[in-house]
């Protein structure tokens, strides 16, 4: 009886293919590719937990240093790190498991990263950045923040790729007065805006001598001293505004008698909101081009800062949904 030759032992993955897979798919994909399933799972859990922890505590800044370019080149640095983590293990494992096949690696990575990221961004949290100073001093140019997508329910603008076509909101909840909201600019829904809700449906809003009035009642506004910055004119003032529900926050008056210090009475329609920027004399908001914000245009509630690319400290401003004010 003729003996059959034993099948050849599966060779380890080459360093080049392992480096390529790890660079573009991360340690999870790299470890799957070389047949190290346990390490793949451990790396996925560790990186996920570390990412959540870092985003919650916030990324460090170097005071006064503009790190805007970091976001552009950080991806290349991560590729190098991923390769350095996976490559030393390439010769220690055999790709003889089902999950080490090319199609299996692609499917598992797709669900663990792309699908998970899409679900998180659509239903839980999405990151946004501040490109202007319209919300100074609460938010400044270069701030990066997370918005809660489930705070107000979901509309067609919750889906990041614009594929949803339904009207209205699902699991909708109304924003509270004083909430900082991310919304789609009504004249051009492709643009995201960040402002503070001050007027609710059915209310009458007006600015008189730089002070906010709701239904004819002047809102408490206290002077907090001079405001100075590189861009502020001489005589700018820091003020403390307290809404009827107790939410208190700082606003800036750059000058007296600006075009937005005295307005007509705005009657907020049902299903809409009136928003203002905290930098009252340098904000395009419901007094000007933004107009009333439909509930459908709300994307989420700004809840937490996690970085400033311009090197501005943000730890004292990090929590954005504190009812006691920033």
NUKOLLO-960349 format. One record per residue (C-alpha): residue number from 1; residue in three letters; z, x, y. Coordinates in nm, 4 decimals, m for minus. Layout:
<recs>
(NUM, 'ALA', (Z, X, Y))
...
</recs>
This chain:
<recs>
(1, 'UNK', (0.0000, 0.0000, 0.0000))
(2, 'UNK', (m0.1083, 0.1442, 0.3314))
(3, 'UNK', (0.1626, 0.1859, 0.5928))
(4, 'UNK', (0.0823, 0.0500, 0.9371))
(5, 'UNK', (0.1363, 0.2833, 1.2278))
(6, 'UNK', (0.4167, 0.1893, 1.4642))
(7, 'UNK', (0.2924, 0.0547, 1.7979))
(8, 'UNK', (0.2958, 0.3154, 2.0730))
(9, 'UNK', (0.6069, 0.3136, 2.2885))
(10, 'UNK', (0.5528, 0.1550, 2.6290))
(11, 'UNK', (0.5292, 0.4230, 2.8951))
(12, 'UNK', (0.7351, 0.4129, 3.2091))
(13, 'UNK', (0.5683, 0.3006, 3.5308))
(14, 'UNK', (0.4025, 0.5671, 3.7420))
(15, 'UNK', (0.5801, 0.6824, 4.0558))
(16, 'UNK', (0.2858, 0.5794, 4.2735))
(17, 'UNK', (0.2718, 0.2170, 4.1589))
(18, 'UNK', (0.6509, 0.1911, 4.1682))
(19, 'UNK', (0.6617, 0.3222, 4.5240))
(20, 'UNK', (0.3882, 0.0809, 4.6302))
(21, 'UNK', (0.5564, m0.2239, 4.4760))
(22, 'UNK', (0.8988, m0.1289, 4.6177))
(23, 'UNK', (0.7567, m0.0629, 4.9655))
(24, 'UNK', (0.5965, m0.4042, 5.0003))
(25, 'UNK', (0.8213, m0.6132, 4.7741))
(26, 'UNK', (1.1588, m0.4492, 4.8271))
(27, 'UNK', (1.4061, m0.3290, 4.5617))
(28, 'UNK', (1.3939, m0.6640, 4.3823))
(29, 'UNK', (1.0211, m0.6297, 4.3157))
(30, 'UNK', (1.0478, m0.2578, 4.2451))
(31, 'UNK', (1.3199, m0.2955, 3.9838))
(32, 'UNK', (1.1382, m0.5853, 3.8178))
(33, 'UNK', (0.8228, m0.3747, 3.8011))
(34, 'UNK', (0.9929, m0.0894, 3.6149))
(35, 'UNK', (1.1751, m0.3278, 3.3788))
(36, 'UNK', (1.5244, m0.3000, 3.5288))
(37, 'UNK', (1.6090, m0.6700, 3.5432))
(38, 'UNK', (1.9827, m0.6274, 3.5959))
(39, 'UNK', (1.9310, m0.3869, 3.8857))
(40, 'UNK', (1.6755, m0.6254, 4.0342))
(41, 'UNK', (1.9273, m0.9102, 4.0362))
(42, 'UNK', (2.2059, m0.6883, 4.1731))
(43, 'UNK', (1.9810, m0.5578, 4.4523))
(44, 'UNK', (1.8779, m0.9110, 4.5462))
(45, 'UNK', (2.2389, m1.0294, 4.5700))
(46, 'UNK', (2.3594, m0.7193, 4.7578))
(47, 'UNK', (2.0773, m0.7217, 5.0125))
(48, 'UNK', (2.1144, m1.0964, 5.0694))
(49, 'UNK', (2.4904, m1.0682, 5.1233))
(50, 'UNK', (2.4500, m0.7628, 5.3490))
(51, 'UNK', (2.1812, m0.9358, 5.5562))
(52, 'UNK', (2.3998, m1.2424, 5.6093))
(53, 'UNK', (2.7004, m1.0267, 5.7017))
(54, 'UNK', (2.5055, m0.8109, 5.9481))
(55, 'UNK', (2.3409, m1.1104, 6.1128))
(56, 'UNK', (2.6792, m1.2821, 6.1465))
(57, 'UNK', (2.8587, m0.9843, 6.2980))
(58, 'UNK', (2.5554, m0.8815, 6.5009))
(59, 'UNK', (2.3448, m0.5703, 6.5222))
(60, 'UNK', (2.4821, m0.2861, 6.7353))
(61, 'UNK', (2.3288, m0.2050, 7.0735))
(62, 'UNK', (2.3125, 0.1179, 7.2689))
(63, 'UNK', (2.4235, 0.0237, 7.6232))
(64, 'UNK', (2.1414, 0.0584, 7.8705))
(65, 'UNK', (1.8802, 0.1592, 7.6108))
(66, 'UNK', (1.5755, m0.0607, 7.5571))
(67, 'UNK', (1.5180, m0.0885, 7.1826))
(68, 'UNK', (1.2409, m0.3486, 7.1942))
(69, 'UNK', (1.0127, m0.1240, 6.9915))
(70, 'UNK', (1.2659, m0.1095, 6.7082))
(71, 'UNK', (1.1539, m0.4469, 6.5806))
(72, 'UNK', (0.7955, m0.3218, 6.5600))
(73, 'UNK', (0.8680, m0.0072, 6.3611))
(74, 'UNK', (1.1786, m0.1104, 6.1658))
(75, 'UNK', (0.9619, m0.2466, 5.8849))
(76, 'UNK', (0.8234, 0.0987, 5.8113))
(77, 'UNK', (1.1737, 0.2420, 5.7970))
(78, 'UNK', (1.2787, m0.0247, 5.5486))
(79, 'UNK', (0.9793, 0.0571, 5.3303))
(80, 'UNK', (1.0992, 0.4156, 5.3040))
(81, 'UNK', (1.4528, 0.3019, 5.2210))
(82, 'UNK', (1.3296, 0.0643, 4.9487))
(83, 'UNK', (1.1215, 0.3398, 4.7897))
(84, 'UNK', (1.4163, 0.5809, 4.7969))
(85, 'UNK', (1.6371, 0.3244, 4.6203))
(86, 'UNK', (1.3974, 0.2350, 4.3391))
(87, 'UNK', (1.2013, 0.5535, 4.2699))
(88, 'UNK', (1.4835, 0.7546, 4.1018))
(89, 'UNK', (1.5068, 0.4853, 3.8312))
(90, 'UNK', (1.1336, 0.4673, 3.7541))
(91, 'UNK', (1.1531, 0.6964, 3.4489))
(92, 'UNK', (1.4712, 0.5477, 3.3049))
(93, 'UNK', (1.3338, 0.2060, 3.2069))
(94, 'UNK', (1.0418, 0.0706, 3.0072))
(95, 'UNK', (0.8355, m0.2193, 3.1473))
(96, 'UNK', (0.8447, m0.4047, 2.8157))
(97, 'UNK', (1.0160, m0.7203, 2.9447))
(98, 'UNK', (0.8358, m1.0391, 3.0417))
(99, 'UNK', (0.9484, m1.0102, 3.4015))
(100, 'UNK', (0.7895, m0.6637, 3.4379))
(101, 'UNK', (0.4365, m0.8041, 3.4130))
(102, 'UNK', (0.2377, m0.8109, 3.7325))
(103, 'UNK', (0.2066, m1.1899, 3.7538))
(104, 'UNK', (0.5750, m1.2396, 3.6709))
(105, 'UNK', (0.6814, m0.9909, 3.9390))
(106, 'UNK', (0.4643, m1.1660, 4.1969))
(107, 'UNK', (0.5949, m1.5140, 4.1087))
(108, 'UNK', (0.9620, m1.4098, 4.1021))
(109, 'UNK', (0.9356, m1.2200, 4.4312))
(110, 'UNK', (0.7469, m1.5095, 4.5902))
(111, 'UNK', (1.0222, m1.7566, 4.5046))
(112, 'UNK', (1.3090, m1.5178, 4.5808))
(113, 'UNK', (1.1761, m1.4099, 4.9209))
(114, 'UNK', (0.8950, m1.6209, 5.0631))
(115, 'UNK', (1.0160, m1.9590, 4.9409))
(116, 'UNK', (1.3807, m1.8784, 5.0134))
(117, 'UNK', (1.2934, m1.7607, 5.3643))
(118, 'UNK', (1.0808, m2.0700, 5.4269))
(119, 'UNK', (1.3578, m2.3039, 5.3099))
(120, 'UNK', (1.6153, m2.1205, 5.5227))
(121, 'UNK', (1.3952, m2.1227, 5.8326))
(122, 'UNK', (1.2954, m2.4873, 5.7910))
(123, 'UNK', (1.6262, m2.6460, 5.6954))
(124, 'UNK', (1.9094, m2.4061, 5.7877))
(125, 'UNK', (1.8618, m2.1424, 6.0591))
(126, 'UNK', (1.5784, m1.9888, 6.2575))
(127, 'UNK', (1.5886, m1.6898, 6.4910))
(128, 'UNK', (1.4598, m1.6958, 6.8483))
(129, 'UNK', (1.4534, m1.4501, 7.1374))
(130, 'UNK', (1.5015, m1.4882, 7.5119))
(131, 'UNK', (1.1993, m1.3592, 7.7063))
(132, 'UNK', (1.3388, m1.4494, 8.0495))
(133, 'UNK', (1.6534, m1.4832, 8.2571))
(134, 'UNK', (1.6513, m1.8617, 8.2964))
(135, 'UNK', (1.9793, m1.8984, 8.1028))
(136, 'UNK', (2.1699, m1.6108, 8.2684))
(137, 'UNK', (2.4645, m1.5491, 8.2417))
(138, 'UNK', (2.4981, m1.7281, 7.9049))
(139, 'UNK', (2.1785, m1.5786, 7.7645))
(140, 'UNK', (1.9966, m1.2791, 7.9086))
(141, 'UNK', (1.6556, m1.1220, 7.8634))
(142, 'UNK', (1.6367, m0.9522, 7.5225))
(143, 'UNK', (1.8952, m1.1716, 7.3493))
(144, 'UNK', (1.8214, m1.2731, 6.9898))
(145, 'UNK', (1.9883, m1.5887, 6.8612))
(146, 'UNK', (2.0105, m1.8182, 6.5638))
(147, 'UNK', (1.9499, m2.1901, 6.6013))
(148, 'UNK', (2.0911, m2.4426, 6.3551))
(149, 'UNK', (1.7997, m2.6476, 6.2218))
(150, 'UNK', (2.0212, m2.9102, 6.0578))
(151, 'UNK', (2.2301, m2.9853, 6.3691))
(152, 'UNK', (1.9930, m3.2559, 6.4932))
(153, 'UNK', (1.8010, m3.3376, 6.1782))
(154, 'UNK', (1.4351, m3.2577, 6.1233))
(155, 'UNK', (1.1096, m3.3439, 6.2964))
(156, 'UNK', (0.7522, m3.2234, 6.2563))
(157, 'UNK', (0.8486, m2.9245, 6.4721))
(158, 'UNK', (1.1105, m2.8090, 6.2213))
(159, 'UNK', (0.8405, m2.6831, 5.9876))
(160, 'UNK', (0.7395, m2.3337, 6.1126))
(161, 'UNK', (0.3667, m2.3561, 6.0338))
(162, 'UNK', (0.2966, m2.6867, 6.2062))
(163, 'UNK', (0.1743, m2.8540, 5.8891))
(164, 'UNK', (0.4072, m3.1567, 5.9114))
(165, 'UNK', (0.2539, m3.4622, 6.0758))
(166, 'UNK', (0.5254, m3.7301, 6.0606))
(167, 'UNK', (0.6750, m3.8824, 6.3765))
(168, 'UNK', (1.0414, m3.9156, 6.4712))
(169, 'UNK', (1.3341, m3.7373, 6.3050))
(170, 'UNK', (1.4764, m3.7331, 5.9533))
(171, 'UNK', (1.8575, m3.7219, 5.9211))
(172, 'UNK', (1.8590, m3.7230, 6.3009))
(173, 'UNK', (2.1679, m3.6591, 6.5117))
(174, 'UNK', (2.1958, m3.6646, 6.8892))
(175, 'UNK', (2.2742, m3.3452, 7.0802))
(176, 'UNK', (2.5998, m3.3444, 7.2732))
(177, 'UNK', (2.6149, m3.2906, 7.6442))
(178, 'UNK', (2.6428, m2.9166, 7.7056))
(179, 'UNK', (2.4610, m2.8083, 7.3877))
(180, 'UNK', (2.2178, m2.5198, 7.4245))
(181, 'UNK', (1.9034, m2.6385, 7.2517))
(182, 'UNK', (1.5769, m2.4867, 7.1386))
(183, 'UNK', (1.2897, m2.7279, 7.1877))
(184, 'UNK', (0.9135, m2.7426, 7.2080))
(185, 'UNK', (0.7779, m2.7463, 7.5641))
(186, 'UNK', (0.6535, m3.1068, 7.6104))
(187, 'UNK', (0.3266, m3.0181, 7.7909))
(188, 'UNK', (0.2468, m2.7518, 7.5276))
(189, 'UNK', (0.4384, m2.7884, 7.1982))
(190, 'UNK', (0.3258, m2.4447, 7.0813))
(191, 'UNK', (0.5838, m2.2867, 7.3177))
(192, 'UNK', (0.9595, m2.2726, 7.2469))
(193, 'UNK', (1.2082, m2.3207, 7.5318))
(194, 'UNK', (1.5865, m2.2686, 7.5428))
(195, 'UNK', (1.7929, m2.4773, 7.7873))
(196, 'UNK', (2.1202, m2.6700, 7.8139))
(197, 'UNK', (2.1418, m3.0485, 7.7692))
(198, 'UNK', (2.3133, m3.2121, 8.0684))
(199, 'UNK', (2.1615, m3.5601, 8.0729))
(200, 'UNK', (2.1588, m3.8154, 7.7908))
(201, 'UNK', (1.9309, m4.1165, 7.7383))
(202, 'UNK', (1.9802, m4.3906, 7.9993))
(203, 'UNK', (2.1624, m4.1691, 8.2514))
(204, 'UNK', (2.0703, m4.0894, 8.6101))
(205, 'UNK', (2.0626, m3.7193, 8.6954))
(206, 'UNK', (2.0375, m3.5597, 9.0368))
(207, 'UNK', (2.1015, m3.2263, 9.2079))
(208, 'UNK', (2.2657, m3.2453, 9.5512))
(209, 'UNK', (2.3340, m2.9251, 9.7479))
(210, 'UNK', (2.3128, m2.7269, 9.4250))
(211, 'UNK', (2.5642, m2.9482, 9.2428))
(212, 'UNK', (2.4900, m3.1631, 8.9397))
(213, 'UNK', (2.5486, m3.5381, 8.9555))
(214, 'UNK', (2.5502, m3.7699, 8.6552))
(215, 'UNK', (2.5239, m4.1427, 8.7290))
(216, 'UNK', (2.6153, m4.0690, 9.0900))
(217, 'UNK', (2.9343, m3.8761, 9.0056))
(218, 'UNK', (2.9527, m3.5130, 9.1124))
(219, 'UNK', (3.0256, m3.2724, 8.8240))
(220, 'UNK', (3.3132, m3.0285, 8.8709))
(221, 'UNK', (3.1808, m2.7003, 9.0087))
(222, 'UNK', (3.4132, m2.4123, 9.0937))
(223, 'UNK', (3.3268, m2.0889, 9.2680))
(224, 'UNK', (3.3938, m1.7802, 9.0520))
(225, 'UNK', (3.3038, m1.5084, 9.3006))
(226, 'UNK', (2.9926, m1.3049, 9.3763))
(227, 'UNK', (2.7295, m1.2378, 9.1141))
(228, 'UNK', (2.5621, m0.8985, 9.1087))
(229, 'UNK', (2.2800, m0.7632, 8.8970))
(230, 'UNK', (1.9700, m0.5517, 8.9453))
(231, 'UNK', (1.7599, m0.8617, 9.0139))
(232, 'UNK', (2.0055, m1.0833, 9.2021))
(233, 'UNK', (1.9746, m1.1163, 9.5810))
(234, 'UNK', (2.2631, m1.0552, 9.8166))
(235, 'UNK', (2.4871, m1.3585, 9.8382))
(236, 'UNK', (2.4330, m1.4784, 9.4789))
(237, 'UNK', (2.7357, m1.6643, 9.3426))
(238, 'UNK', (2.8842, m1.7148, 8.9970))
(239, 'UNK', (3.0135, m2.0690, 8.9433))
(240, 'UNK', (3.1966, m2.2586, 8.6713))
(241, 'UNK', (3.0570, m2.5995, 8.5783))
(242, 'UNK', (3.2601, m2.8458, 8.3689))
(243, 'UNK', (3.0884, m3.1487, 8.2192))
(244, 'UNK', (3.2603, m3.4866, 8.1661))
(245, 'UNK', (3.3158, m3.4119, 7.7955))
(246, 'UNK', (3.5059, m3.0912, 7.8778))
(247, 'UNK', (3.2309, m2.8399, 7.8002))
(248, 'UNK', (3.2603, m2.5599, 8.0554))
(249, 'UNK', (3.0266, m2.2670, 8.1205))
(250, 'UNK', (2.9132, m2.0298, 8.3940))
(251, 'UNK', (2.6079, m2.0908, 8.6112))
(252, 'UNK', (2.4465, m1.8839, 8.8833))
(253, 'UNK', (2.3433, m1.9857, 9.2344))
(254, 'UNK', (2.1047, m1.7227, 9.3672))
(255, 'UNK', (2.0538, m1.8843, 9.7048))
(256, 'UNK', (2.1421, m2.1945, 9.9039))
(257, 'UNK', (1.8886, m2.4704, 9.9669))
(258, 'UNK', (1.6369, m2.3674, 9.7031))
(259, 'UNK', (1.3635, m2.6138, 9.6076))
(260, 'UNK', (1.5699, m2.7307, 9.3084))
(261, 'UNK', (1.9084, m2.7598, 9.4844))
(262, 'UNK', (1.8233, m3.1100, 9.6080))
(263, 'UNK', (1.6198, m3.3417, 9.3899))
(264, 'UNK', (1.5329, m3.7033, 9.3474))
(265, 'UNK', (1.7247, m3.9184, 9.1009))
(266, 'UNK', (1.5875, m3.8715, 8.7469))
(267, 'UNK', (1.6357, m4.1683, 8.5131))
(268, 'UNK', (1.6387, m4.0320, 8.1586))
(269, 'UNK', (1.4297, m4.2542, 7.9258))
(270, 'UNK', (1.5566, m4.3634, 7.5884))
(271, 'UNK', (1.4944, m4.1051, 7.3223))
(272, 'UNK', (1.4784, m3.8236, 7.5786))
(273, 'UNK', (1.7113, m3.5621, 7.7296))
(274, 'UNK', (1.7489, m3.3845, 8.0623))
(275, 'UNK', (1.7905, m3.0064, 8.0383))
(276, 'UNK', (1.8780, m2.7337, 8.2878))
(277, 'UNK', (1.8879, m2.3566, 8.2816))
(278, 'UNK', (2.2204, m2.1920, 8.3690))
(279, 'UNK', (2.0348, m1.9729, 8.6200))
(280, 'UNK', (1.9905, m2.2741, 8.8433))
(281, 'UNK', (1.7565, m2.1224, 9.1033))
(282, 'UNK', (1.5380, m1.9401, 8.8525))
(283, 'UNK', (1.4704, m2.1878, 8.5754))
(284, 'UNK', (1.1751, m2.4060, 8.4891))
(285, 'UNK', (1.3488, m2.7087, 8.3400))
(286, 'UNK', (1.3630, m3.0879, 8.3625))
(287, 'UNK', (1.3617, m3.0682, 8.7417))
(288, 'UNK', (1.0165, m2.9103, 8.7310))
(289, 'UNK', (0.7432, m2.8628, 8.4693))
(290, 'UNK', (0.9506, m2.9332, 8.1560))
(291, 'UNK', (1.0311, m3.2917, 8.2445))
(292, 'UNK', (1.2279, m3.5047, 8.0026))
(293, 'UNK', (1.2551, m3.3591, 7.6511))
(294, 'UNK', (1.1721, m3.6057, 7.3690))
(295, 'UNK', (1.4192, m3.6065, 7.0805))
(296, 'UNK', (1.1283, m3.5268, 6.8508))
(297, 'UNK', (1.0738, m3.1944, 7.0317))
(298, 'UNK', (1.4211, m3.0621, 6.9508))
(299, 'UNK', (1.3989, m2.7673, 6.7110))
(300, 'UNK', (1.7645, m2.6766, 6.6764))
(301, 'UNK', (2.0986, m2.5989, 6.8368))
(302, 'UNK', (2.1595, m2.2417, 6.9548))
(303, 'UNK', (2.4774, m2.1279, 6.7822))
(304, 'UNK', (2.5084, m1.7481, 6.7721))
(305, 'UNK', (2.3690, m1.4271, 6.9191))
(306, 'UNK', (2.2961, m1.1425, 6.6778))
(307, 'UNK', (2.1276, m0.8756, 6.8940))
(308, 'UNK', (2.0026, m0.7732, 7.2369))
(309, 'UNK', (1.6953, m0.5530, 7.2418))
(310, 'UNK', (1.7579, m0.4354, 7.5999))
(311, 'UNK', (2.0928, m0.2735, 7.5205))
(312, 'UNK', (2.2996, m0.5455, 7.6902))
(313, 'UNK', (2.6443, m0.6053, 7.5321))
(314, 'UNK', (2.6765, m0.9524, 7.3858))
(315, 'UNK', (3.0029, m0.9684, 7.1874))
(316, 'UNK', (3.1758, m1.1786, 7.4549))
(317, 'UNK', (2.8782, m1.4196, 7.4576))
(318, 'UNK', (2.8087, m1.4251, 7.0844))
(319, 'UNK', (2.9321, m1.7765, 6.9993))
(320, 'UNK', (2.7140, m2.0309, 7.1795))
(321, 'UNK', (2.8538, m2.3596, 7.0490))
(322, 'UNK', (3.2142, m2.3088, 7.1675))
(323, 'UNK', (3.3175, m2.6347, 7.3455))
(324, 'UNK', (3.5634, m2.4403, 7.5608))
(325, 'UNK', (3.2743, m2.2491, 7.7162))
(326, 'UNK', (3.1504, m1.8955, 7.7017))
</recs>
